[in-house]
């Protein structure tokens, strides 16, 4: 997905995207690929008991990604919140961007590639079933699971698991965040205090019911808070934002490195819950449960409250100051969405054309570093072709056709700006 600074705001980044954020999002997509490398060692739909993760390629270097790479998806959610609040908060709030134009922009960017990769996954899985007798790394292939996939609604309360193209679940959750974002901005419920409240409500919901949508909303509004801080400091003192981002990032690094265990984090969790119950008194009845849950997700909170926000802040500042140097890398930042959705179908294609030498273990073809390198190179090429030859042409086509249904008074400027997302 592509990002951009707010056009015409007069600063050095006004005509350029947040290139470093684009690049970091693509790198995060590759981290998810590393996390999903374990699929090649699955027996059925899970890893064998006692699987030794250290046999995976370049494990000494990539171990954090093999062990916790799934958390990179939360980085996507925080980045999305930052970009949407930075770029569309004002145009939606003043009515320049209508609900139809916003929906067209999201649909034309997300759905074409989702539909194509879904069709490819279905075809490849049918071939895999005919050869092996079961789908690859995914037990949830039935008509009941297909309809929510087609509607990008897999995590809207349907009990369909991680069906078909596994990574698509996160897109269904992001759509809910987009809808919530548009409503709160259009109805002027988007002050800093309101956004803090939404993030806290998402955190409480995530800690108590463990829902994926609550997780996404929490991260999305954390990203919105970063954007609001960034806008305020650009108007006053950009150095303050840079120092704040650096401090959060370094503190997050230290805490993640220490990997605080439950007892060590419990006093912090208690203070957080005390603050929450002061703001929202009815939560007092759940205080003990919330303390336990916050303790349990302590490392996740270090990522989502410190490390990721600090890193995004540094990337935003860096995009401003380093724009001439990093602009040649901008095309790489366009590939995040394609990398994210194409890597699973490419995995299925690999097991169909390059079967493992053994089912699992150190002798597996997929334990070889050269195979990982080749996979990443091919995935990058496929993603570039997908973006340049399919995603962008179809996105432009859909936006031109669907614009004709937009209200005649709606501004064309907003949709032109959305061409970059």
N, C-alpha and C positions, 0 to 999 in steps of 0.2 A: 504494500500500500504506500502511496506517496503522500508526502506532507508538505506544508508550506507555511511560511510566516504570513501574517495578516497583511494583505496588499495595501500599499499606500500609507503605511504608518510612519514613513520617513526615516526609519533606522536602517542600518546597514544590511539587515536581513530581510527587508520588506519584499524584495523581488526574488529572494531565494528561499528554497525549502530549508527546513531544519535537517540539513544533509547528514549530520552526525547521528541524529535520531533515526533517520531512514536506515542508515548503515547498521546501527545497533539493532534495529528491529529485524533486519535480514540475518544478522549474526545470531540473534535469539532464535530465529526459525531454524537455523542449522543446529543450535543447541538441542532443540526439540528432536531433530533428526538423530542426533547422537543418543539422546534418551531412548528413542524408539528403536535403536539398533538391536536392542534385546529381542525384538520380534523374530529375528532370524534364528534365535535359539529356543523359541517356544515349542512346547509339546502340546499340541492342541491350541488352547487359548491362553496358556500361561507358561511361565518358566518352570523347568523341572525342579523338584525339591533338591535343595543343596547346590543350586547352580552357582558356579564360581564366576562372578562378574569380572574378575581380573583377567580373564582370557580374551576380553574384548580388545580391539585394536587400540594401541597407544594409551592403554589404561593408566599408566603412571602419570600421564599428562591430562587426560580427559576424565579421570575418575569422578570429579565433582559433577560432570554432566551426565555420566552414566548412572550416578547415584541419585542426583536431585535435578536433572535437567528439565523435568516436567514443570518446574516452577517458572521457567522462561515464558510459559503461556501467560502468567500473571503480569509479566513485563509488558506483553502486548496490550493487555487491558489498561494498564496505567498509561502507556503511551497514547492509546486511543482517547482516554479522558483528557490528557494534556492537549492533544491536537484539536479535538472538537471544541473544547472550551476556548482555546486560543483563537481558532479560526472562525467559528460560527456563533459564538455566544452573542456577539454584537449584531450580526446580520439577522439572526433568528429573533432576537429580542426586539428589534425595531421593525420586524415584519418584512424585511427585504427578502429573506429566504422563507418561502411558503412551505407548508407541510408536504405538498405534492412534490415540489422540487427537491426537498430533502430526501423524501422516499425514493424518488427516481435516481438520485445520485447514489444512494446506498444500494439499491437493487442492481443498478447497472454495473456497479463495481464488484459486488459480492456474488451475485447469483450465477452469472454465466460460467465462471470457472468452477463453482461448486457443482453445477449441473453436469458439466463435462467430466469432471473427475469422478462424480458419482456413477455416471454411466460406464466409465472405464473400469472402476472398481467392481461394479456388478459383473461386467463381462469377464474380467480376470478371475474373480472369485468363482464364477461358474466353471471356468476351465480348471481351476485349482480343485474344486469339489469333484469334478469328473475324473481327475487323475489321482488325487490323494484320498478323496472320500469325505473331506471336511474343508471348511473355509480356512484361509490363512489368518491366524492370530485374532479371529473374530467369530464368536459363536452366534451373534445376533443378526442373522440374515433371514428375514421373513417379510411378508407383505405388511404386517402390522408395524414393523420398524421402518419400512420404506416410505410410507406416507409422511411421517414427521421429517424424514430426511429430505424429501422433495420440497417440503414447506419450510425448511431450515428451522425446525421447531423441536429438535430432538430432546432438548433439556427444558421443555416447557411443561413438565409434569407427566409426560408420557414415559412409561417404564419400558424403555427400549434399549437401555445400555449404550455401549459405544458401537453403534451399528454402522455397517458399510464403511464409508471413508472415515476412519476413526477421528482424525483431527477436527472434523466438521462440527463437533459438539460445541466448541468454543464460539463459533460464528453464531450459532443459534442464541447463545447467551448474550453476545455483544449486541444483537438486534434489540433485545430487551433494554440494554443500556442506552442505545441510540434513542429509543422511544421515550425512555424516562428523561434523557437529556433534553430532547426537544420540548417536552411538556414543561419541565421546570424552568427552562429559559423563556419559552413563549409566554408563560404566565408570571414571569418576573419573580420566580421563587429561587433565584440563583445567586443571592448574595453570598459572601464568604461564609457567614454563619450558617446559612441554609446548606451549603455544600458540605461543610464540616458535619452537620447533622446527618445528611444522607450517608456520608462515609461511616459515621458511627453506627447508624441503623444497619447498614450493610455488614459491618463487623459483628454486631450483636447477633444478627440473623445467621451469619456464617458460623459463629461460635456456638449457637444453640441448636440450629437445625441442619447445619452442614450442607446447605444447598449451593449448587454451582452458580446459580443466578445471583445469589447473595454475594458470593465471592467476587463475581464480575462487577457488580454494582459498587461494592466497596473499593475495588481497585480503580474503577473508572472515575469515581469521584475523588479519590486520592490524586489521580492525574489532573482532575479539574482544579484541585487546590494548588497544585504546582503551577498550572497555567495562570491562575489568578495572582499568585505571588510573583511570577515572572512578569506579568503585565504591570503590576504595581511598581516593581523595582526598576523596570525599564523607564518608567516615567520619573523616577527619582534617582536611584543609585544602583546601577547594574552590578557594581562590584560587591554590594551587599548580598545579592542573590548568588553570585558566584561563590562567595565565601560560605554562605549558608549551605549551598549544594555540596561543596567540598567537605564541609564538616559532617554533614549527614552521611555522605558516601564513605568517608574514612571511619566514622563510628560504626556504620553498618558492617564494613569489612572486619573490624576488630571483633564485633559481637558475633558475627557469623563464624569467624575463625575460632573463637572461643567455644562456639556451639553450646550455648547455655543449656543445661539440663533443666528438668522440671523444678526441682527444689530451688535452684539458683534464680529462676525467673519468677517464682511464686510471689515474692514481695512486689515486683513490678506489676504483675497481673492484678494483685490486690489493689494497688493504687489506681490502675486503669479502671477497674470495676467500681471503685469508690467514686471516681469522677463520673462514670456513666450513670450510676444510681442517683447521684446528685442532680444530674441533668434530666434523667428520665426515672423518677421515683418508682414506678411500677416494676422496674427491673430488680429491685431489691430482693424480691422473692426468688430470683434466679441467680443471686450473687455467687453462691458457692459453686454452682454449675459453670458459670461464666469464668470464674477464676481457674477452675480445672481445665476448661477448654482453652483459655488463653495461654495457660502454661503449656498445654499440649502443642499448640501451634506457635510457640515462641520463636522458633527459627524462621518460620514463615513471616511473622510480624517484623522481624529484623530486615528481611528482604523488602517487604511491601511498604514499610514506614520509613526506612532509612536508606538502604542500599540502592534500591531501584529509583526512588524519587531523587536521591542525590545524584545518581548517574545521569538521569534524564535532565536534571538541571544543568549539570556540567556539559552535556551534549548540546543543550539549547544555547548556553553561553558560548560554547566552542564553535557552533555553527555561525554565530554572529561575528566572532572575531577571526575565524579561520576560513571564512567563506571562499576566498580566492584559491586557497591551497587545496581544499577538499572537494571543490565543485567537480573535478574530473571523476571522482568516485561516486557521483550521484546515481549513475545507472545501476550500480550494485544495490543501492537502497530501494530500487523499484521491485526487487524480486521476492520480498518477504512472503507475500500472500501465495505466490506460485510455489515457492519452496515448501511452504507449510502444507499446501493441499496436494502437491504432486508426490511427496516423498513416500506416502503409503502405497499408492498404486505402483510406484516404481519398485518398492520392496516386493510386492506380489509378482511383478514381472521378473524380478531377479530369481526368485525361488522357482519360477516356472522354466526359466532358461538356463540358470546356473545353479542347479541343485547342490545342496551342501554335500561335501565328501562323506561326512557322517552326520547324524541327527543333531548332535550338540557336542560341546567340549572343545579342547584345544586344537583338535584336528579339523574343526569346521572351516569351511571356506571363508566364512564371515568373521573368523578370528584373525584373518590376515590383514595387516595394515594396508597392503596394496589394494585390496578389495574395497576398503572404506574410502580410500583416496579416489579410486575410480568411480565409486558410487556418487561421491560428492561432486566430482567434476561433471558427470553425466547429468546429475540433478540440476546443477547450475545452468548447463546448456539448455535442458528442457524448460527450466523456469524462464530463461531469457526468451526463448522462442514463444512460450506461452504468453508472456507479457506483451511482446512486440507484435506478434502475429495473430493473437486471438483476443486477449483481454482488452487491450486498448482499442482495436478496431471495433469490436462488438460493443464496448462501452460507449464509444462515440455514436455509433449507429442507434443504440437504444435511447440515448439521451436526446438525440435529434428527433426521433420518432415520438417519444413520450412527452417531449416538451410541448407538442402541439395540443396536448390535453390540459396543459397548465392554464390557470386563470390568466386572462389577457393583461391584467394589471401587474402581474408578478415581474420582478426585476430579472433581467438576463444576467446581470453582473454576478449574482450569487452562484448561478449554475456554472458560469464560466470559471469562477474560482474553484468550484468543486471538481473541475476537470482534473485537478491534481491529486485528488484523493481516490 
